Amino acid sequence: MAPRRTQIRAGDRWVDTAPHPRFNAPPMRTTLAVATLPLVLLSMAPAFAATMTPLPETPQRRLQEANVLPLALDDRYQFRKEEEFLNDPKYAKPTTDPMVAFERQRVYYGAVTNVDHMLLRGHYYNFFWRTKQTGPITVRFEYRQANLGSYVQAREVDYGHPKGTMETKFQVIGDDYLQDGRVISWRALLISEGKIVGLTQSYLWD
């Protein structure tokens, strides 16, 4: 539809007041679509979240004494991989790798004060394992720390009916790390019916 043209008198001549084509551009549909896209994605977020299965937090307990268990290794129970990370600026080597730098900063997420940062210093362990059997499994982490000599400490996590590949995390951080020192050796066990059926350990464990 053509814009309406009007005229006004200015002195001895008439001036055309029709809008200039420059200011009569069509609506910015592309801009509107881009602006509304985040709102569409935001509205779809609950639907995506509903399709994801959250991993439950598995509580771990600290043992008063690491009792000795019989060894009965079984190929149906296997440790696949382990990851170890020491969070302490005193031992951190300079790096230009952004992935390494990100990992070092990631553990401080949520920390605000210097005390918060201190309590997050220490050792972080991730163990990936799997079983072909059904039934209860206990994952035990045994370790020695520098200030405690040969004394063995232990933590455990219980699983009712694990299936497929699992991940178990252990941490020796905060006061445990600041008072008792670095972990100098460790081993991880898969325990079924009171027997050690899977095993992995550090080089210095004996």
Buried (B, 14 or more C-beta within 10 A) or exposed (E): EEEEEEEEEEEEEEEEEEEEEEEEEEEEEEEEEEEEEEEEEEEEEEEEEEEEEEEEEEEBEEBEEBEEBEEEEBEEBBBEEBEEBBBBEEEEEEEEEEEBEEBBEEBEEEEEEEEEBBBBBBBBBEBBBBBEEEEEBBBBBBBBBEEBEEEBBBBBBBBEEBEEEBBBBBBBBEEBBEEBBBBBBBBBBBBBEEBBBBBBBBEEBE
